[in-house]
Structures are given as structure tokens and as C-alpha cells.
Amino acid sequence: QNHNTNTSELSRRIEFKFSIMDSLLLKSLNDNEKIEDSGDWANSQGVPHDDVLIGSIKRLQSINMVVAELKERKVNSLTKDGREIAENGSLELRIHASVPASSPILKADLEKGFVPKELFNVAFNQAFKSQLISIEKGTNLVSRKNEPKGDPTRESLLSIQKGDNVDEKTFTELKKRKLVESLVRKTYKLTKGPEFALEIKKLPADLTVEMLTSGDWEKINFKSYNLNSLGMDPSGGHLHPLLKVRAEYREIFLELGFEEMPTNNFVENGFWNFDVLMVPQQHPARDLQDTFFLSDPATSNTFPQEYLERVKKMHEVGGSGSIGWRYPWKLEETQKNILRTHTTAVSARMLYKLAQNGFKPAKYFSIDRVFRNETLDATHLAEFHQIEGVIADYNLTLGDLIGLFSNFYKRLGITKLRFKPAFNPYTEPSMEIFSYHEGLKKWVEVGNSGIFRPEMLIPMGIPENVKVLAWGLSLERPTMIKYGIDNIRDLIGHKLDLKFITNNPICRLD
């Protein structure tokens, strides 16, 4: 209710302001027959031209009370910095005045006392260029060099402010210093229209029942429709660029026959996030420096007991040809609750479920958020999105994995691929995937991959002749490349420009 009252009050004030301006404009036209230039008239009346007068002109023109002829002319005006110098004097003279006449001063001390501080470097360079000061190399001592003859910069700005012309060389120099600008000034020549009157007669816009029953509608002049008006932009939501790129990746996975995994668990325990993946409990990834631990609830026991015993045995003594990690495995470590550091924890849950129901070949994918205790910079955040694909089938090889990448990345418009051996705790062999970036003219990493180790799969109950191919990449990096973003904080977070969300183009990965 308060909002509606405030809006109504604002509307009444705007209407009142236009009403006064309309009357002033109509009276002037009635007395003089025409107004040659609306800009000059606004200055003579002391009223704002672009804010209020233009609105009145458009309004009176729409009801045929005035005829407005557009006039355009080029005018020179001062910028904000230019107006400041015109009022207080040029920056170079202020630098000169700050240097003692009798002895030199350190540049750092000169900067401390200079106002405004953000313009010190510009002022210093201009004073040096104008030979008003000199600086001794090595000591950074600044001395006066020549005495100024007047203030030519300020004098030129004052001339432009009055509407006088200055020579082209001077104007070009001032423009380089961003003290002046050339603008196209739009004004109107006004004459009386066919419906001219000293008072505005408010025409009805709608046909009412009373008009129809009385027959007055035949005699009334209605307000004409403005069919050229664009109207108000419809309000509505807009998709974030990450969601657009995510939708493209999701479509590719679905076209290739993958099934989407449920990824609604942001919180995992150490068992599903680390232990089942054969990440040893002393691994640095499980430290506070890399992982977010929950304080309440700090622990959980949501894991199958028989499966836990098999995982514990694989860590301590190994099996199926592996000697394990050979350390005393601790239950309290696996019970710790954390924010998941990768969606591979979800893949592990799905593979375990697949084994319990009688193994059948499967293809899974997920795209969701993960959390790492990272140092924040232009390319890293504490949370990001991971894209992951998993294929489980009999007798798969590294060649199948490479062939899969050729098909997958081709759909993203990436055809030049290279593979580099790598190490991951839960895949062997492992490969990093590189693509040639035509814009950067170099090879850049676009993903990581490998074949899940038997030590991870055997405790789940996966048959020994089944291999599981897995690969992953981030969602943020391809989005930043697609939309030309250099700093990830311009894509996500409080620095995000909302206009970018409403105006960013559709996403096509080709």
C-alpha cells in the first residue's frame, strides 16, 4: 500500500511539472508564433532541456498542438574533469605550486599532499611535459624548472565553456586528455500545430457505457492511438550463461545415450568421497587446506557395512593383484562429513548400485557443483561445476576412451586433440586431454580422464572383466572462453553485471 501511495505521489509530481512546462511553452508560442531553437529557449527560461522540455514537446506534438522540427548541431563541451579544471585551475600548475621554490622535494612526498590523489600521475606527467618541473634520476627529487605564463589549459576550457572556438590543435590536445568532448546537440524548432490552444483539453481514451447509451460517442474527439510506441519491455527471467552452456553439454550427453545421475547431495562423508575411490586417508586432498569439513553434523554412518569392510581391506592389504596402501585404516576418518570435492562420489554410488542389482553395461553423466578450499583468484573459486561422464562395459580399453573423446569433443566443435599421461589416485591409466585453441594459438587442457582402478571396482562387486571409463572437465572454463570472460568473478559472484545476464547471446557449441 505504501509503495502504491508513493508511486501515485510521484506520478502527480511529474504530471504537475509537465503541466507547468506545457503552459509556459504554449504561452511563449502564442506570444512569438514560433520558437526557433528549443535549446536556446530552455536556457533563457532557466529550465532543463533534455529532462523536462523534451517530454513536454513530445506530449504536445502527439496531440497536434505543436509542430516540432528536429535540429542537430555539433557542440563542444567540458567533461567532468574539464569542468573541475575550469573552476580550480590546471593540474600541471597545481603540481608546480606544490613544489617548493627554494628546494627540491621527493616525488613520494609531493604525491602525499596532492589533491585529487587519483589524478597525481596525470598531473605530474603533464607538468613534466610542459617543462614546469624536472626530476633527478636515482633520487626522485623534483624541482621547479620554469615559471608558468598564465594558465593556458584553464583559459582554453573557459573559452569552450562560453561557446567560443579554440584552435584545432589545442582542442585535439584537450580531447586526448579527456577534458573536452564533441557532442551532437538535438533541439527543435517549434511552431503552432492545427490543434493549438493555450490549455490542453484532455481527450478521453476509452469508450464507456455512458457514451454509448447517450450517443455522445459520435461527437467526442477521442485520443488517437500511438501505434508506433514500443511500449514497456515485458519483465521476465533470464538464463545465466552457465545454465546455457550446461544445457548444451547435457543435450550432447543425452544424444550419446547417457543417463543423468542424481547429484542433489552436496554433503558427502569421507567414505563415498575418498575411501571408495582408493584415496588414502593420509592424502593431502583430505586436509583442511583443500576440503571443507562440516561442524554440525560432523560425522555420519550412511554406508553399507559389508562394503565398508571390503574397502577397508583393499586399503590395508589389497586384493586382486594389488598390495593396497599398507596403513591402518581408521573408521573415524571415513565418517567425517564434508562438502563434496568432486562428483565422482556420485559416480561411485551409481556403480555400487549397478553392481548390487546385477551388472548391466551403463553410461552415466552428471553436471553439478563441487567445493574446494581454493585460494580465490581470476580463474579459481571455492565452488565450481564439474562435468563428468562414466561408461561401464565389458573389455573396454584405452582406445575406446580415446575414440569416445573424438566423438564427444567433435560435438563441441573441438577436433584437434592431444593426450598426455597423468596420475590420478583412482584411475590407471590416466590421461589429460588437450585441445588446440585457435584464438590463443596454443594447446590448452580441456579435461582429465582415465580407467577406474580394479581396487575401486572389485569391492563394489563389479565383475573383473568390466572396465569403467571416466572423464571430467569444468563448466566454468568453456563458458568463460565462449563468452570472452577473463575473470571468473565476472561470471559468478557479487561483481557480476546483471546487464550481462539479460543481454548475453544464446549458446551454440560449434
Beta strands, then each sheet from edge to edge (+ up, - down):
strand 1: 34-35
strand 2: 66-78
strand 3: 105-106
strand 4: 133-136
strand 5: 141-144
strand 6: 180-192
strand 7: 259-260
strand 8: 267-269
strand 9: 337-339
strand 10: 362-371
strand 11: 383-394
strand 12: 417-424
strand 13: 427-437
strand 14: 442-452
strand 15: 466-474
sheet 1: 1+ 6- 2+
sheet 2: 3+ 5- 4+
sheet 3: 7+ 10+ 11- 15+ 14- 13+ 12-
sheet 4: 8+ 9-
end
